[in-house]
Amino acid sequence: MILKQAELSRSELPVLGTVPDFQFVSQEGRPFGRDDFKERISIVDFIFTRCQGPCPIMSGHMVELYKLYEETDDIRFVSITVDPDYDSLSVLKAYAEDRGVNDPRWVFLWAPLDSVVHLSETGFMLAAENLPMGHTTKWILVDRNANIRGYYSGTDPVSIEVLKTHIAQLGKEGQ
């Protein structure tokens, strides 16, 4: 299975969709939208700070990638809360700080729940039912043109290794 995934990772990454226009707010209180995906490769996930299930695992893996790519501003990490009633900007900021986030390469986004559901379902084509508990554990790879290029399990180390290969591939393509 690992060999098959590695072989697939060497083939051209298809464009699976495009991030739609949207406007959320970062943990720093700054607007963040579709245009912020341009110029950088991005990894997107949906989390909530009180999660006792997959979120700590996903955030742990994201911290590893954040540190792995700390020498480049070319890669951005985007975590979107699926629990906006609890995850205020100050809660998101504290959560980011607890993970060692000290620069704008990793943003934590807030928006009203209906906007989060809309972006997840119609923008990233991922189910968003029974939130916050029912959120997806998929990560989304977005290229410099705001195109969706892949989906990965944020809890599976093998899937994350494939993601790293795809990040390198996009970097070489200038995408």
CNS distance restraints for C-alpha pairs under 8 A (distance, minus, plus):
assign (resid   1 and name CA) (resid   5 and name CA) 6.23 0.50 0.50
assign (resid   2 and name CA) (resid   6 and name CA) 6.09 0.50 0.50
assign (resid   2 and name CA) (resid 158 and name CA) 7.30 0.50 0.50
assign (resid   3 and name CA) (resid   7 and name CA) 6.11 0.50 0.50
assign (resid   4 and name CA) (resid   8 and name CA) 6.23 0.50 0.50
assign (resid   5 and name CA) (resid   9 and name CA) 6.07 0.50 0.50
assign (resid   5 and name CA) (resid 162 and name CA) 7.04 0.50 0.50
assign (resid   6 and name CA) (resid  10 and name CA) 6.62 0.50 0.50
assign (resid   6 and name CA) (resid 162 and name CA) 6.65 0.50 0.50
assign (resid   7 and name CA) (resid  11 and name CA) 7.03 0.50 0.50
assign (resid   9 and name CA) (resid  13 and name CA) 7.74 0.50 0.50
assign (resid   9 and name CA) (resid 162 and name CA) 6.26 0.50 0.50
assign (resid   9 and name CA) (resid 165 and name CA) 6.59 0.50 0.50
assign (resid   9 and name CA) (resid 166 and name CA) 6.37 0.50 0.50
assign (resid  10 and name CA) (resid 165 and name CA) 7.89 0.50 0.50
assign (resid  10 and name CA) (resid 166 and name CA) 7.94 0.50 0.50
assign (resid  10 and name CA) (resid 169 and name CA) 7.94 0.50 0.50
assign (resid  13 and name CA) (resid 149 and name CA) 6.05 0.50 0.50
assign (resid  13 and name CA) (resid 150 and name CA) 7.43 0.50 0.50
assign (resid  13 and name CA) (resid 166 and name CA) 7.66 0.50 0.50
assign (resid  14 and name CA) (resid 149 and name CA) 5.92 0.50 0.50
assign (resid  14 and name CA) (resid 150 and name CA) 7.85 0.50 0.50
assign (resid  15 and name CA) (resid 147 and name CA) 6.14 0.50 0.50
assign (resid  15 and name CA) (resid 148 and name CA) 5.87 0.50 0.50
assign (resid  15 and name CA) (resid 149 and name CA) 5.09 0.50 0.50
assign (resid  16 and name CA) (resid 147 and name CA) 7.22 0.50 0.50
assign (resid  16 and name CA) (resid 148 and name CA) 5.33 0.50 0.50
assign (resid  16 and name CA) (resid 149 and name CA) 5.70 0.50 0.50
assign (resid  16 and name CA) (resid 150 and name CA) 7.13 0.50 0.50
assign (resid  17 and name CA) (resid 123 and name CA) 7.94 0.50 0.50
assign (resid  17 and name CA) (resid 124 and name CA) 7.65 0.50 0.50
assign (resid  17 and name CA) (resid 147 and name CA) 5.80 0.50 0.50
assign (resid  17 and name CA) (resid 148 and name CA) 5.09 0.50 0.50
assign (resid  17 and name CA) (resid 149 and name CA) 7.56 0.50 0.50
assign (resid  18 and name CA) (resid 123 and name CA) 7.23 0.50 0.50
assign (resid  18 and name CA) (resid 146 and name CA) 5.86 0.50 0.50
assign (resid  18 and name CA) (resid 147 and name CA) 4.30 0.50 0.50
assign (resid  18 and name CA) (resid 148 and name CA) 5.53 0.50 0.50
assign (resid  19 and name CA) (resid  34 and name CA) 6.38 0.50 0.50
assign (resid  19 and name CA) (resid 123 and name CA) 5.56 0.50 0.50
assign (resid  19 and name CA) (resid 124 and name CA) 6.81 0.50 0.50
assign (resid  19 and name CA) (resid 146 and name CA) 5.51 0.50 0.50
assign (resid  19 and name CA) (resid 147 and name CA) 6.09 0.50 0.50
assign (resid  19 and name CA) (resid 148 and name CA) 6.73 0.50 0.50
assign (resid  20 and name CA) (resid  34 and name CA) 6.44 0.50 0.50
assign (resid  20 and name CA) (resid 119 and name CA) 7.67 0.50 0.50
assign (resid  20 and name CA) (resid 123 and name CA) 5.55 0.50 0.50
assign (resid  21 and name CA) (resid  33 and name CA) 6.70 0.50 0.50
assign (resid  21 and name CA) (resid  34 and name CA) 5.17 0.50 0.50
assign (resid  21 and name CA) (resid  35 and name CA) 7.95 0.50 0.50
assign (resid  22 and name CA) (resid  33 and name CA) 5.12 0.50 0.50
assign (resid  22 and name CA) (resid  34 and name CA) 5.88 0.50 0.50
assign (resid  22 and name CA) (resid 119 and name CA) 7.58 0.50 0.50
assign (resid  23 and name CA) (resid  31 and name CA) 6.47 0.50 0.50
assign (resid  23 and name CA) (resid  32 and name CA) 5.67 0.50 0.50
assign (resid  23 and name CA) (resid  33 and name CA) 4.46 0.50 0.50
assign (resid  23 and name CA) (resid  34 and name CA) 7.36 0.50 0.50
assign (resid  24 and name CA) (resid  31 and name CA) 5.83 0.50 0.50
assign (resid  24 and name CA) (resid  32 and name CA) 5.23 0.50 0.50
assign (resid  24 and name CA) (resid  33 and name CA) 6.12 0.50 0.50
assign (resid  24 and name CA) (resid 109 and name CA) 6.16 0.50 0.50
assign (resid  24 and name CA) (resid 110 and name CA) 5.81 0.50 0.50
assign (resid  24 and name CA) (resid 111 and name CA) 5.21 0.50 0.50
assign (resid  25 and name CA) (resid  29 and name CA) 5.68 0.50 0.50
assign (resid  25 and name CA) (resid  30 and name CA) 5.44 0.50 0.50
assign (resid  25 and name CA) (resid  31 and name CA) 4.53 0.50 0.50
assign (resid  25 and name CA) (resid  32 and name CA) 5.52 0.50 0.50
assign (resid  25 and name CA) (resid 109 and name CA) 5.42 0.50 0.50
assign (resid  25 and name CA) (resid 110 and name CA) 5.24 0.50 0.50
assign (resid  25 and name CA) (resid 111 and name CA) 6.52 0.50 0.50
assign (resid  26 and name CA) (resid  30 and name CA) 5.23 0.50 0.50
assign (resid  26 and name CA) (resid  31 and name CA) 6.25 0.50 0.50
assign (resid  26 and name CA) (resid  32 and name CA) 6.30 0.50 0.50
assign (resid  26 and name CA) (resid  89 and name CA) 7.28 0.50 0.50
assign (resid  26 and name CA) (resid 107 and name CA) 5.97 0.50 0.50
assign (resid  26 and name CA) (resid 108 and name CA) 5.44 0.50 0.50
assign (resid  26 and name CA) (resid 109 and name CA) 4.51 0.50 0.50
assign (resid  26 and name CA) (resid 110 and name CA) 6.28 0.50 0.50
assign (resid  27 and name CA) (resid  89 and name CA) 4.80 0.50 0.50
assign (resid  27 and name CA) (resid  90 and name CA) 6.81 0.50 0.50
assign (resid  27 and name CA) (resid  92 and name CA) 5.52 0.50 0.50
assign (resid  27 and name CA) (resid  93 and name CA) 4.98 0.50 0.50
assign (resid  27 and name CA) (resid 107 and name CA) 6.75 0.50 0.50
assign (resid  27 and name CA) (resid 108 and name CA) 5.45 0.50 0.50
assign (resid  27 and name CA) (resid 109 and name CA) 6.23 0.50 0.50
assign (resid  27 and name CA) (resid 110 and name CA) 7.35 0.50 0.50
assign (resid  28 and name CA) (resid  89 and name CA) 7.14 0.50 0.50
assign (resid  28 and name CA) (resid  93 and name CA) 6.92 0.50 0.50
assign (resid  29 and name CA) (resid  89 and name CA) 6.92 0.50 0.50
assign (resid  32 and name CA) (resid  36 and name CA) 6.20 0.50 0.50
assign (resid  32 and name CA) (resid 109 and name CA) 7.66 0.50 0.50
assign (resid  33 and name CA) (resid  37 and name CA) 7.50 0.50 0.50
assign (resid  34 and name CA) (resid  38 and name CA) 7.58 0.50 0.50
assign (resid  34 and name CA) (resid 146 and name CA) 6.97 0.50 0.50
assign (resid  35 and name CA) (resid 146 and name CA) 7.67 0.50 0.50
assign (resid  37 and name CA) (resid  41 and name CA) 7.28 0.50 0.50
assign (resid  37 and name CA) (resid  42 and name CA) 6.69 0.50 0.50
assign (resid  37 and name CA) (resid 142 and name CA) 7.41 0.50 0.50
assign (resid  37 and name CA) (resid 143 and name CA) 7.57 0.50 0.50
assign (resid  37 and name CA) (resid 144 and name CA) 6.30 0.50 0.50
assign (resid  37 and name CA) (resid 145 and name CA) 7.12 0.50 0.50
assign (resid  37 and name CA) (resid 146 and name CA) 5.34 0.50 0.50
assign (resid  38 and name CA) (resid 143 and name CA) 7.59 0.50 0.50
assign (resid  38 and name CA) (resid 144 and name CA) 4.62 0.50 0.50
assign (resid  38 and name CA) (resid 145 and name CA) 5.24 0.50 0.50
assign (resid  38 and name CA) (resid 146 and name CA) 5.77 0.50 0.50
assign (resid  39 and name CA) (resid  74 and name CA) 7.50 0.50 0.50
assign (resid  39 and name CA) (resid 144 and name CA) 4.74 0.50 0.50
assign (resid  39 and name CA) (resid 145 and name CA) 7.13 0.50 0.50
assign (resid  40 and name CA) (resid  73 and name CA) 7.74 0.50 0.50
assign (resid  40 and name CA) (resid  74 and name CA) 4.95 0.50 0.50
assign (resid  40 and name CA) (resid  75 and name CA) 5.50 0.50 0.50
assign (resid  40 and name CA) (resid  76 and name CA) 6.42 0.50 0.50
assign (resid  40 and name CA) (resid 143 and name CA) 6.77 0.50 0.50
assign (resid  40 and name CA) (resid 144 and name CA) 4.79 0.50 0.50
assign (resid  41 and name CA) (resid  74 and name CA) 6.21 0.50 0.50
assign (resid  41 and name CA) (resid  75 and name CA) 4.83 0.50 0.50
assign (resid  41 and name CA) (resid  76 and name CA) 6.16 0.50 0.50
assign (resid  41 and name CA) (resid 141 and name CA) 7.41 0.50 0.50
assign (resid  41 and name CA) (resid 142 and name CA) 5.85 0.50 0.50
assign (resid  41 and name CA) (resid 143 and name CA) 4.73 0.50 0.50
assign (resid  41 and name CA) (resid 144 and name CA) 5.27 0.50 0.50
assign (resid  41 and name CA) (resid 167 and name CA) 7.39 0.50 0.50
assign (resid  41 and name CA) (resid 170 and name CA) 7.69 0.50 0.50
assign (resid  41 and name CA) (resid 171 and name CA) 7.88 0.50 0.50
assign (resid  41 and name CA) (resid 175 and name CA) 7.39 0.50 0.50
assign (resid  42 and name CA) (resid  75 and name CA) 5.67 0.50 0.50
assign (resid  42 and name CA) (resid  76 and name CA) 4.63 0.50 0.50
assign (resid  42 and name CA) (resid  77 and name CA) 5.60 0.50 0.50
assign (resid  42 and name CA) (resid  78 and name CA) 6.94 0.50 0.50
assign (resid  42 and name CA) (resid 140 and name CA) 7.95 0.50 0.50
assign (resid  42 and name CA) (resid 141 and name CA) 5.87 0.50 0.50
assign (resid  42 and name CA) (resid 142 and name CA) 5.01 0.50 0.50
assign (resid  42 and name CA) (resid 143 and name CA) 6.46 0.50 0.50
assign (resid  42 and name CA) (resid 144 and name CA) 7.79 0.50 0.50
assign (resid  43 and name CA) (resid  75 and name CA) 7.82 0.50 0.50
assign (resid  43 and name CA) (resid  76 and name CA) 6.45 0.50 0.50
assign (resid  43 and name CA) (resid  77 and name CA) 4.99 0.50 0.50
assign (resid  43 and name CA) (resid  78 and name CA) 6.09 0.50 0.50
assign (resid  43 and name CA) (resid 139 and name CA) 6.48 0.50 0.50
assign (resid  43 and name CA) (resid 140 and name CA) 5.56 0.50 0.50
assign (resid  43 and name CA) (resid 141 and name CA) 4.84 0.50 0.50
assign (resid  43 and name CA) (resid 142 and name CA) 6.33 0.50 0.50
assign (resid  44 and name CA) (resid  77 and name CA) 6.08 0.50 0.50
assign (resid  44 and name CA) (resid  78 and name CA) 4.63 0.50 0.50
assign (resid  44 and name CA) (resid  79 and name CA) 5.76 0.50 0.50
assign (resid  44 and name CA) (resid  80 and name CA) 7.62 0.50 0.50
assign (resid  44 and name CA) (resid 139 and name CA) 5.48 0.50 0.50
assign (resid  44 and name CA) (resid 140 and name CA) 4.99 0.50 0.50
assign (resid  44 and name CA) (resid 141 and name CA) 6.60 0.50 0.50
assign (resid  44 and name CA) (resid 142 and name CA) 7.66 0.50 0.50
assign (resid  45 and name CA) (resid  78 and name CA) 6.40 0.50 0.50
assign (resid  45 and name CA) (resid  79 and name CA) 4.90 0.50 0.50
assign (resid  45 and name CA) (resid  80 and name CA) 6.23 0.50 0.50
assign (resid  45 and name CA) (resid 137 and name CA) 7.30 0.50 0.50
assign (resid  45 and name CA) (resid 138 and name CA) 6.62 0.50 0.50
assign (resid  45 and name CA) (resid 139 and name CA) 4.89 0.50 0.50
assign (resid  45 and name CA) (resid 140 and name CA) 6.58 0.50 0.50
assign (resid  45 and name CA) (resid 154 and name CA) 7.92 0.50 0.50
assign (resid  46 and name CA) (resid  79 and name CA) 5.62 0.50 0.50
assign (resid  46 and name CA) (resid  80 and name CA) 4.75 0.50 0.50
assign (resid  46 and name CA) (resid  81 and name CA) 5.81 0.50 0.50
assign (resid  46 and name CA) (resid  82 and name CA) 6.35 0.50 0.50
assign (resid  46 and name CA) (resid 135 and name CA) 6.77 0.50 0.50
assign (resid  46 and name CA) (resid 136 and name CA) 6.63 0.50 0.50
assign (resid  46 and name CA) (resid 137 and name CA) 7.13 0.50 0.50
assign (resid  46 and name CA) (resid 138 and name CA) 7.93 0.50 0.50
assign (resid  46 and name CA) (resid 139 and name CA) 7.87 0.50 0.50
assign (resid  47 and name CA) (resid  51 and name CA) 7.57 0.50 0.50
assign (resid  47 and name CA) (resid  55 and name CA) 5.75 0.50 0.50
assign (resid  47 and name CA) (resid  79 and name CA) 6.50 0.50 0.50
assign (resid  47 and name CA) (resid  80 and name CA) 6.07 0.50 0.50
assign (resid  47 and name CA) (resid  81 and name CA) 5.06 0.50 0.50
assign (resid  47 and name CA) (resid  82 and name CA) 5.95 0.50 0.50
assign (resid  47 and name CA) (resid  83 and name CA) 7.99 0.50 0.50
assign (resid  47 and name CA) (resid 135 and name CA) 7.26 0.50 0.50
assign (resid  48 and name CA) (resid  55 and name CA) 6.89 0.50 0.50
assign (resid  48 and name CA) (resid  80 and name CA) 7.86 0.50 0.50
assign (resid  48 and name CA) (resid  81 and name CA) 4.99 0.50 0.50
assign (resid  48 and name CA) (resid  82 and name CA) 5.68 0.50 0.50
assign (resid  48 and name CA) (resid  83 and name CA) 5.64 0.50 0.50
assign (resid  48 and name CA) (resid  87 and name CA) 7.06 0.50 0.50
assign (resid  48 and name CA) (resid 132 and name CA) 6.98 0.50 0.50
assign (resid  49 and name CA) (resid  55 and name CA) 7.67 0.50 0.50
assign (resid  49 and name CA) (resid  81 and name CA) 7.68 0.50 0.50
assign (resid  49 and name CA) (resid  83 and name CA) 7.97 0.50 0.50
assign (resid  49 and name CA) (resid  87 and name CA) 6.68 0.50 0.50
assign (resid  49 and name CA) (resid  91 and name CA) 7.83 0.50 0.50
assign (resid  49 and name CA) (resid  92 and name CA) 7.40 0.50 0.50
assign (resid  49 and name CA) (resid  95 and name CA) 6.85 0.50 0.50
assign (resid  51 and name CA) (resid  55 and name CA) 5.73 0.50 0.50
assign (resid  51 and name CA) (resid  56 and name CA) 7.19 0.50 0.50
assign (resid  51 and name CA) (resid 133 and name CA) 7.57 0.50 0.50
assign (resid  52 and name CA) (resid  56 and name CA) 6.99 0.50 0.50
assign (resid  53 and name CA) (resid  57 and name CA) 7.92 0.50 0.50
assign (resid  54 and name CA) (resid  58 and name CA) 6.12 0.50 0.50
assign (resid  54 and name CA) (resid 137 and name CA) 7.05 0.50 0.50
assign (resid  54 and name CA) (resid 155 and name CA) 6.93 0.50 0.50
assign (resid  55 and name CA) (resid  59 and name CA) 5.85 0.50 0.50
assign (resid  55 and name CA) (resid 137 and name CA) 7.85 0.50 0.50
assign (resid  56 and name CA) (resid  60 and name CA) 5.94 0.50 0.50
assign (resid  57 and name CA) (resid  61 and name CA) 6.33 0.50 0.50
assign (resid  57 and name CA) (resid 154 and name CA) 7.70 0.50 0.50
assign (resid  57 and name CA) (resid 155 and name CA) 6.00 0.50 0.50
assign (resid  58 and name CA) (resid  62 and name CA) 6.14 0.50 0.50
assign (resid  58 and name CA) (resid 137 and name CA) 7.51 0.50 0.50
assign (resid  58 and name CA) (resid 154 and name CA) 5.03 0.50 0.50
assign (resid  58 and name CA) (resid 155 and name CA) 5.46 0.50 0.50
assign (resid  59 and name CA) (resid  63 and name CA) 6.03 0.50 0.50
assign (resid  60 and name CA) (resid  64 and name CA) 6.47 0.50 0.50
assign (resid  61 and name CA) (resid  65 and name CA) 6.48 0.50 0.50
assign (resid  61 and name CA) (resid 154 and name CA) 7.16 0.50 0.50
assign (resid  61 and name CA) (resid 155 and name CA) 7.53 0.50 0.50
assign (resid  62 and name CA) (resid  66 and name CA) 6.00 0.50 0.50
assign (resid  62 and name CA) (resid  77 and name CA) 7.82 0.50 0.50
assign (resid  63 and name CA) (resid  67 and name CA) 6.16 0.50 0.50
assign (resid  63 and name CA) (resid  99 and name CA) 6.69 0.50 0.50
assign (resid  63 and name CA) (resid 100 and name CA) 7.94 0.50 0.50
assign (resid  64 and name CA) (resid  68 and name CA) 6.02 0.50 0.50
assign (resid  65 and name CA) (resid  69 and name CA) 6.10 0.50 0.50
assign (resid  66 and name CA) (resid  70 and name CA) 6.01 0.50 0.50
assign (resid  66 and name CA) (resid  77 and name CA) 7.38 0.50 0.50
assign (resid  66 and name CA) (resid 105 and name CA) 7.94 0.50 0.50
assign (resid  66 and name CA) (resid 106 and name CA) 7.52 0.50 0.50
assign (resid  69 and name CA) (resid  75 and name CA) 7.11 0.50 0.50
assign (resid  73 and name CA) (resid 105 and name CA) 6.64 0.50 0.50
assign (resid  75 and name CA) (resid 105 and name CA) 6.90 0.50 0.50
assign (resid  76 and name CA) (resid 105 and name CA) 4.75 0.50 0.50
assign (resid  76 and name CA) (resid 106 and name CA) 5.74 0.50 0.50
assign (resid  76 and name CA) (resid 107 and name CA) 7.86 0.50 0.50
assign (resid  77 and name CA) (resid 105 and name CA) 6.10 0.50 0.50
assign (resid  77 and name CA) (resid 106 and name CA) 4.38 0.50 0.50
assign (resid  77 and name CA) (resid 107 and name CA) 6.26 0.50 0.50
assign (resid  78 and name CA) (resid 106 and name CA) 5.78 0.50 0.50
assign (resid  78 and name CA) (resid 107 and name CA) 5.06 0.50 0.50
assign (resid  78 and name CA) (resid 108 and name CA) 5.97 0.50 0.50
assign (resid  78 and name CA) (resid 109 and name CA) 7.24 0.50 0.50
assign (resid  79 and name CA) (resid 106 and name CA) 7.66 0.50 0.50
assign (resid  79 and name CA) (resid 107 and name CA) 6.30 0.50 0.50
assign (resid  79 and name CA) (resid 108 and name CA) 4.75 0.50 0.50
assign (resid  79 and name CA) (resid 109 and name CA) 6.13 0.50 0.50
assign (resid  80 and name CA) (resid 108 and name CA) 5.72 0.50 0.50
assign (resid  80 and name CA) (resid 109 and name CA) 4.66 0.50 0.50
assign (resid  80 and name CA) (resid 110 and name CA) 6.36 0.50 0.50
assign (resid  80 and name CA) (resid 116 and name CA) 7.78 0.50 0.50
assign (resid  81 and name CA) (resid  87 and name CA) 6.86 0.50 0.50
assign (resid  81 and name CA) (resid 108 and name CA) 7.24 0.50 0.50
assign (resid  81 and name CA) (resid 109 and name CA) 6.23 0.50 0.50
assign (resid  81 and name CA) (resid 110 and name CA) 5.92 0.50 0.50
assign (resid  81 and name CA) (resid 111 and name CA) 7.90 0.50 0.50
assign (resid  81 and name CA) (resid 116 and name CA) 7.88 0.50 0.50
assign (resid  82 and name CA) (resid 113 and name CA) 6.74 0.50 0.50
assign (resid  82 and name CA) (resid 116 and name CA) 6.69 0.50 0.50
assign (resid  82 and name CA) (resid 131 and name CA) 6.26 0.50 0.50
assign (resid  82 and name CA) (resid 132 and name CA) 5.20 0.50 0.50
assign (resid  82 and name CA) (resid 135 and name CA) 7.07 0.50 0.50
assign (resid  83 and name CA) (resid  87 and name CA) 5.80 0.50 0.50
assign (resid  83 and name CA) (resid 113 and name CA) 7.20 0.50 0.50
assign (resid  83 and name CA) (resid 131 and name CA) 7.13 0.50 0.50
assign (resid  83 and name CA) (resid 132 and name CA) 5.42 0.50 0.50
assign (resid  84 and name CA) (resid  88 and name CA) 6.33 0.50 0.50
assign (resid  84 and name CA) (resid 110 and name CA) 6.23 0.50 0.50
assign (resid  84 and name CA) (resid 111 and name CA) 6.52 0.50 0.50
assign (resid  84 and name CA) (resid 112 and name CA) 6.17 0.50 0.50
assign (resid  84 and name CA) (resid 113 and name CA) 6.22 0.50 0.50
assign (resid  86 and name CA) (resid  91 and name CA) 7.84 0.50 0.50
assign (resid  87 and name CA) (resid  91 and name CA) 5.34 0.50 0.50
assign (resid  87 and name CA) (resid  92 and name CA) 5.91 0.50 0.50
assign (resid  87 and name CA) (resid 110 and name CA) 7.61 0.50 0.50
assign (resid  88 and name CA) (resid  92 and name CA) 6.19 0.50 0.50
assign (resid  88 and name CA) (resid 110 and name CA) 7.33 0.50 0.50
assign (resid  89 and name CA) (resid  93 and name CA) 6.01 0.50 0.50
assign (resid  89 and name CA) (resid 110 and name CA) 6.94 0.50 0.50
assign (resid  90 and name CA) (resid  94 and name CA) 6.18 0.50 0.50
assign (resid  91 and name CA) (resid  95 and name CA) 6.12 0.50 0.50
assign (resid  92 and name CA) (resid  96 and name CA) 6.11 0.50 0.50
assign (resid  92 and name CA) (resid 108 and name CA) 6.30 0.50 0.50
assign (resid  92 and name CA) (resid 109 and name CA) 7.93 0.50 0.50
assign (resid  93 and name CA) (resid  97 and name CA) 6.19 0.50 0.50
assign (resid  93 and name CA) (resid 108 and name CA) 7.62 0.50 0.50
assign (resid  94 and name CA) (resid  98 and name CA) 6.08 0.50 0.50
assign (resid  95 and name CA) (resid  99 and name CA) 6.54 0.50 0.50
assign (resid  96 and name CA) (resid 100 and name CA) 6.57 0.50 0.50
assign (resid  96 and name CA) (resid 101 and name CA) 5.27 0.50 0.50
assign (resid  96 and name CA) (resid 108 and name CA) 7.31 0.50 0.50
assign (resid  97 and name CA) (resid 101 and name CA) 5.21 0.50 0.50
assign (resid  97 and name CA) (resid 102 and name CA) 6.85 0.50 0.50
assign (resid 101 and name CA) (resid 106 and name CA) 6.70 0.50 0.50
assign (resid 111 and name CA) (resid 115 and name CA) 6.20 0.50 0.50
assign (resid 111 and name CA) (resid 116 and name CA) 6.25 0.50 0.50
assign (resid 112 and name CA) (resid 116 and name CA) 6.48 0.50 0.50
assign (resid 113 and name CA) (resid 117 and name CA) 6.14 0.50 0.50
assign (resid 114 and name CA) (resid 118 and name CA) 6.11 0.50 0.50
assign (resid 115 and name CA) (resid 119 and name CA) 6.14 0.50 0.50
assign (resid 116 and name CA) (resid 120 and name CA) 6.07 0.50 0.50
assign (resid 117 and name CA) (resid 121 and name CA) 5.99 0.50 0.50
assign (resid 117 and name CA) (resid 128 and name CA) 5.55 0.50 0.50
assign (resid 118 and name CA) (resid 122 and name CA) 5.66 0.50 0.50
assign (resid 118 and name CA) (resid 123 and name CA) 7.08 0.50 0.50
assign (resid 119 and name CA) (resid 123 and name CA) 4.64 0.50 0.50
assign (resid 119 and name CA) (resid 124 and name CA) 6.40 0.50 0.50
assign (resid 120 and name CA) (resid 124 and name CA) 4.99 0.50 0.50
assign (resid 120 and name CA) (resid 125 and name CA) 6.06 0.50 0.50
assign (resid 120 and name CA) (resid 126 and name CA) 5.35 0.50 0.50
assign (resid 120 and name CA) (resid 127 and name CA) 6.71 0.50 0.50
assign (resid 120 and name CA) (resid 128 and name CA) 6.31 0.50 0.50
assign (resid 121 and name CA) (resid 125 and name CA) 4.59 0.50 0.50
assign (resid 121 and name CA) (resid 126 and name CA) 4.87 0.50 0.50
assign (resid 121 and name CA) (resid 127 and name CA) 5.48 0.50 0.50
assign (resid 121 and name CA) (resid 128 and name CA) 6.32 0.50 0.50
assign (resid 122 and name CA) (resid 126 and name CA) 7.67 0.50 0.50
assign (resid 124 and name CA) (resid 140 and name CA) 7.69 0.50 0.50
assign (resid 124 and name CA) (resid 148 and name CA) 7.65 0.50 0.50
assign (resid 126 and name CA) (resid 136 and name CA) 6.98 0.50 0.50
assign (resid 127 and name CA) (resid 135 and name CA) 7.44 0.50 0.50
assign (resid 127 and name CA) (resid 136 and name CA) 6.80 0.50 0.50
assign (resid 128 and name CA) (resid 134 and name CA) 6.80 0.50 0.50
assign (resid 128 and name CA) (resid 135 and name CA) 5.69 0.50 0.50
assign (resid 128 and name CA) (resid 136 and name CA) 6.98 0.50 0.50
assign (resid 129 and name CA) (resid 134 and name CA) 5.68 0.50 0.50
assign (resid 129 and name CA) (resid 135 and name CA) 6.86 0.50 0.50
assign (resid 130 and name CA) (resid 134 and name CA) 4.89 0.50 0.50
assign (resid 130 and name CA) (resid 135 and name CA) 7.41 0.50 0.50
assign (resid 131 and name CA) (resid 135 and name CA) 5.79 0.50 0.50
assign (resid 137 and name CA) (resid 153 and name CA) 6.13 0.50 0.50
assign (resid 137 and name CA) (resid 154 and name CA) 5.62 0.50 0.50
assign (resid 137 and name CA) (resid 155 and name CA) 7.03 0.50 0.50
assign (resid 138 and name CA) (resid 151 and name CA) 6.16 0.50 0.50
assign (resid 138 and name CA) (resid 152 and name CA) 5.37 0.50 0.50
assign (resid 138 and name CA) (resid 153 and name CA) 4.76 0.50 0.50
assign (resid 138 and name CA) (resid 154 and name CA) 5.55 0.50 0.50
assign (resid 139 and name CA) (resid 151 and name CA) 5.55 0.50 0.50
assign (resid 139 and name CA) (resid 152 and name CA) 5.02 0.50 0.50
assign (resid 139 and name CA) (resid 153 and name CA) 6.06 0.50 0.50
assign (resid 139 and name CA) (resid 154 and name CA) 5.61 0.50 0.50
assign (resid 140 and name CA) (resid 148 and name CA) 6.90 0.50 0.50
assign (resid 140 and name CA) (resid 149 and name CA) 7.55 0.50 0.50
assign (resid 140 and name CA) (resid 150 and name CA) 5.82 0.50 0.50
assign (resid 140 and name CA) (resid 151 and name CA) 4.74 0.50 0.50
assign (resid 140 and name CA) (resid 152 and name CA) 6.51 0.50 0.50
assign (resid 141 and name CA) (resid 148 and name CA) 5.91 0.50 0.50
assign (resid 141 and name CA) (resid 149 and name CA) 5.46 0.50 0.50
assign (resid 141 and name CA) (resid 150 and name CA) 5.07 0.50 0.50
assign (resid 141 and name CA) (resid 151 and name CA) 6.34 0.50 0.50
assign (resid 141 and name CA) (resid 163 and name CA) 7.73 0.50 0.50
assign (resid 141 and name CA) (resid 167 and name CA) 7.94 0.50 0.50
assign (resid 142 and name CA) (resid 146 and name CA) 5.71 0.50 0.50
assign (resid 142 and name CA) (resid 147 and name CA) 5.38 0.50 0.50
assign (resid 142 and name CA) (resid 148 and name CA) 4.54 0.50 0.50
assign (resid 142 and name CA) (resid 149 and name CA) 5.66 0.50 0.50
assign (resid 142 and name CA) (resid 150 and name CA) 7.42 0.50 0.50
assign (resid 143 and name CA) (resid 147 and name CA) 5.38 0.50 0.50
assign (resid 143 and name CA) (resid 148 and name CA) 6.58 0.50 0.50
assign (resid 143 and name CA) (resid 149 and name CA) 6.65 0.50 0.50
assign (resid 143 and name CA) (resid 170 and name CA) 7.05 0.50 0.50
assign (resid 143 and name CA) (resid 175 and name CA) 5.39 0.50 0.50
assign (resid 144 and name CA) (resid 174 and name CA) 7.95 0.50 0.50
assign (resid 144 and name CA) (resid 175 and name CA) 5.28 0.50 0.50
assign (resid 145 and name CA) (resid 175 and name CA) 7.03 0.50 0.50
assign (resid 152 and name CA) (resid 159 and name CA) 5.62 0.50 0.50
assign (resid 152 and name CA) (resid 160 and name CA) 6.69 0.50 0.50
assign (resid 152 and name CA) (resid 163 and name CA) 6.76 0.50 0.50
assign (resid 153 and name CA) (resid 159 and name CA) 5.70 0.50 0.50
assign (resid 153 and name CA) (resid 160 and name CA) 6.96 0.50 0.50
assign (resid 154 and name CA) (resid 159 and name CA) 7.54 0.50 0.50
assign (resid 154 and name CA) (resid 160 and name CA) 6.83 0.50 0.50
assign (resid 156 and name CA) (resid 160 and name CA) 6.36 0.50 0.50
assign (resid 157 and name CA) (resid 161 and name CA) 6.24 0.50 0.50
assign (resid 158 and name CA) (resid 162 and name CA) 6.51 0.50 0.50
assign (resid 159 and name CA) (resid 163 and name CA) 6.30 0.50 0.50
assign (resid 160 and name CA) (resid 164 and name CA) 6.32 0.50 0.50
assign (resid 161 and name CA) (resid 165 and name CA) 6.49 0.50 0.50
assign (resid 162 and name CA) (resid 166 and name CA) 6.31 0.50 0.50
assign (resid 163 and name CA) (resid 167 and name CA) 6.11 0.50 0.50
assign (resid 164 and name CA) (resid 168 and name CA) 6.29 0.50 0.50
assign (resid 165 and name CA) (resid 169 and name CA) 6.20 0.50 0.50
assign (resid 166 and name CA) (resid 170 and name CA) 6.13 0.50 0.50
assign (resid 167 and name CA) (resid 171 and name CA) 6.13 0.50 0.50
assign (resid 168 and name CA) (resid 172 and name CA) 6.27 0.50 0.50
assign (resid 169 and name CA) (resid 173 and name CA) 6.24 0.50 0.50
assign (resid 170 and name CA) (resid 174 and name CA) 6.00 0.50 0.50
assign (resid 170 and name CA) (resid 175 and name CA) 4.86 0.50 0.50
assign (resid 171 and name CA) (resid 175 and name CA) 6.14 0.50 0.50
